[in-house]
Amino acid sequence: MADPPPSESDSRRAPLDLRLAGVAVATWLSALAVLHLSVRSGVLIALVAGAAALALAAHLSHGARRSVVVRFGWIAVAVLLGVVCGSAATAARLAVRDAAPLAEVVRSGASVTARLVVRDDPRQVSGAPGRPAMQMFSATLSWLSEPGTRRIETPARILVLASGPGWRDLLPGQRLNATGRLAAPRGGDLTAAVLSVNSAPVRLDEPPWVQRAAGSLRAGLQRACLPLADEPGGLLPGLVVGDTSQLLAAVEDDFKATGLTHLTAVSGSNVAIVVGAVLLLARWARAGPWLAAVLCGVALVGFVILVRPSPSVVRAATMGAIGLVALAAGRPRAALPALAAAVIVLVLADPELAGDAGFALSVLATGGLLMLAPRWRDGLRRRGVPPGLAEALAVPAAAQLACGPVVAGISGTVSLVAVPANLLAVPAIAPATVLGVLAAAVSPIWPAGAEFVAWLASWPAWWLVVIARHGARLPGGTLPWPGGVPGALLLTVLTVALLVAVRRPLVRRLVAVVGVAVVLGALPVRLVAAGWPPTGWVVVVCAVGQGDAVVLPAGPGRAVVVDAGPEPGAVDGCLRRLGVREVPLLVISHFHADHVGGVAGVFQGRRVDAVLMPSTTDPDSGGDVVRAAATDGRASLLTTVAGARHPIGGVDLLVLGPPYPLAGTRSDSNNNSLVLSASVAGVRILLPGDAETEEQHAILARAASGQLRADVLKVAHHGSA
C-alpha cells in the first residue's frame, strides 16, 4: 500500500514516474517464463537479451540526445537488461533445482534420510476420522543420503508431505532429520522434489527466537478467538496473520465469490493498516516525518515477527514499506518507482515469486492504488462527488480492476459484486485488523484482556462474514470466465482496451449505455429463473468428493440429511446453498470417514434435532465423532432396525436393511449400512449406503414385493461393482 493519493492539482500536474516500471515488468515476466523452461533456455534468453541491449546501447550512444527515438531506445535497453537479470537469476536457481545427483535420486524414487530446514508453517491437507492427518510444508535441503551411498549436499527446495506425530507444531527455521521416499514435483517452481514421510521428525534444535515469538503470539490469538462464534472466530486470525486453519470452508467460498479473498492473506494492505494506525498516532502527537517513519518501521518489524518472516510476509512487508519510503522522502510520487524497485529486488532474490498468485495480487493492488485511484478520485470530485465518497469509491474499484485478471484466472469466474462488497467492507477491515493485532500482542501477558479485545474485533469480522454471505447469494453476482492463464490474459486485454477507450467521451457514454442495458436485460432473467435450488426439488446429492451426503426436503428451510461426506466444509456449503436452516433428522448410514467426517458441517449454524444411526458402531473412531457432534449440538441419538418407518415432514423413510447384523464379510461396516427407501412428493428414492454384495443379497431375500422399486437409485458404495 502507498500513502494516500496526492491532491487533485498534483495528480493533474505531474505525470506518473514509470522509469523503472518497464524493467520491473521485464524482470518479472522473464523469470516467470524461465521457471517453466530450463536452465539452458534461461541462459540463452539472457545472452540474447544482453547482446541486443549492448548493440542497441552502442547504436544509441551516437544518436541525437533529444531525439524521441533515442529516448525510447534507452527504455528498450532498460527493458532488455530486466530480461537479462530475470532470466539469469532464475536459470541459476534452476541449476540448483535440477542438479544431476539430486535428479537421479528423485527419478529412482529412493528412500532417503534428509536434513531439512523448515521454510513455512505446516498445513493440513488431508485427514479424516480413522486416518492419519497429513501435513504439507516447504523446506530447504541441507543434505540427503540413501542407505549405503554417499551424502548429497544441496540447498534445493523440497515439498514435504508428512503423516505421523510431531509435524503439526514445527516452526519455520527449525532444523530436523526425516526419512521418506522422494518423488518428482509438478514443475513450474523451484521445488526439486517431494518427500513423503510416514514417521516422526528428529528435531535437531529449537527454531529461531523470532519464530518462537511469532508462534506464541499466533497461538495466543487462536486461544483468544476460541470463545467466539465459529464464523468470525475462524476469520479473525486470517484477517490479522493469514492463519486460515480455522476458517470455515463455506466462509472461504463466500469470500471467493465476492472478491474478498485477499483479506485472508497477509498482503501490503495488512501492513498498511497496522503502519497507518501508528502513523495516525504519530501525527496526533505532532511527530516529524522522519520520527514518524522510524515509529512506523518499528511497527512494521513487529508485525513481520507476528505473522512470521516467511517469503510471502516479506513480500507484503516490502509492499507496505513503499509508503514509508514516500513518507520519509516527502515525495508521495516516489512510491511508484519504489514499487518497481521492490518487484525487481524480490524477484531476483526469489524467482519463484514470479509465479506466485499472492505476489501478483499484492503488486497489482498496490499499482492500481497508485496509478488509477488518484485519477478516478479526482474525476469523481470534478463531477461533484464529495471527497470522502470519491476516495471510498475509487480505492476499491482501482484495486479490484487491477487484480481482476489474476482472480479470474484462478477462480474461472468474474465477480460483479466485488467492488460493492469491497466498498462495504472498507469500514470493518481496519478495526478488525488493528484489534486483532492488539489481541495477539497482549495474549501472552493478559489472556482475559486478549479475549475481550478479540470479542471487540469479532464485530467487524462478523460484518465481513455477512457481506460475503449475502454477496455470494445475489443472482447474477458471478459470471463464468475462462480459467488459467488464457482467461487472465483475455481479461487483461479487455481491461486495458476499456481503460484506453473510455478516455473518449463517446466511448464512455456507449459503455455506460451498454452496461445499463446488460444489467436491465439480464438481471430480470436471473431473478425470474430462481437458479439453485430449483423449485420443487426432491433430492440433492451434494458434491463432497468421495463419500455421500444426500439431502431430502422436509419443509421450508428444513431437510433430512443422509450422511455428511468426508469433511465439514463441503456439506455445510451445500446445505447453505439449499437454504437449509434446520435438520430434523440426520441419518448416518455407517461410520466410515467418508460418510461421517463432515458431520460437524451439518451442525454448523443450524439446529439438528436427532441423529439416526445403525446399532453397530464399527469403526469406533467414526462412532465417536458422531456422538461428540450430537452431544455438542444437543441432538438426540437414535438407533433403528429394518422395517422401521421415520416420517419427517414431507419425507417418509423406510429402513430396509440390514435385516440382521452381518459378520465375517469383506467389510462388515459397509455391509451393516442402513439401507433406506425415501418417499418425497410421490418420488421414491433408494439409498443403499455402502452396502456390498452380502447385504444386498440379504435384503433381496427378505424384501416385500415392490419394496425395492424406486424412481431414483443412489448407487451403493459410490458406484463400485
Secondary structure as UniProt FT lines:
FT   HELIX           8..13
FT   TURN            19..20
FT   HELIX           21..35
FT   HELIX           39..60
FT   TURN            61..62
FT   TURN            65..66
FT   HELIX           68..97
FT   HELIX           100..108
FT   STRAND          111..118
FT   STRAND          123..126
FT   TURN            129..130
FT   STRAND          134..145
FT   TURN            147..148
FT   STRAND          151..153
FT   STRAND          157..163
FT   TURN            165..166
FT   TURN            168..169
FT   TURN            172..173
FT   STRAND          175..183
FT   STRAND          191..197
FT   STRAND          202..203
FT   HELIX           209..225
FT   TURN            226..227
FT   HELIX           230..241
FT   TURN            245..246
FT   HELIX           249..257
FT   TURN            258..259
FT   HELIX           261..264
FT   HELIX           268..284
FT   TURN            285..286
FT   HELIX           289..307
FT   HELIX           311..329
FT   HELIX           332..334
FT   HELIX           335..349
FT   HELIX           351..355
FT   HELIX           357..371
FT   HELIX           373..382
FT   TURN            383..384
FT   HELIX           387..411
FT   STRAND          413..415
FT   HELIX           418..442
FT   TURN            443..445
FT   HELIX           447..472
FT   TURN            475..476
FT   STRAND          478..480
FT   HELIX           484..501
FT   TURN            502..503
FT   HELIX           505..528
FT   TURN            535..536
FT   STRAND          540..541
FT   STRAND          550..555
FT   TURN            556..557
FT   STRAND          558..562
FT   HELIX           568..577
FT   TURN            578..579
FT   STRAND          582..587
FT   HELIX           593..596
FT   TURN            597..598
FT   HELIX           599..603
FT   TURN            604..605
FT   STRAND          607..608
FT   STRAND          610..613
FT   HELIX           620..632
FT   TURN            633..634
FT   STRAND          636..639
FT   TURN            642..643
FT   STRAND          645..648
FT   TURN            649..650
FT   STRAND          651..657
FT   TURN            668..669
FT   HELIX           670..672
FT   STRAND          675..680
FT   TURN            681..682
FT   STRAND          683..687
FT   TURN            689..690
FT   HELIX           693..702
FT   TURN            705..708
FT   STRAND          712..713
FT   HELIX           716..719
//
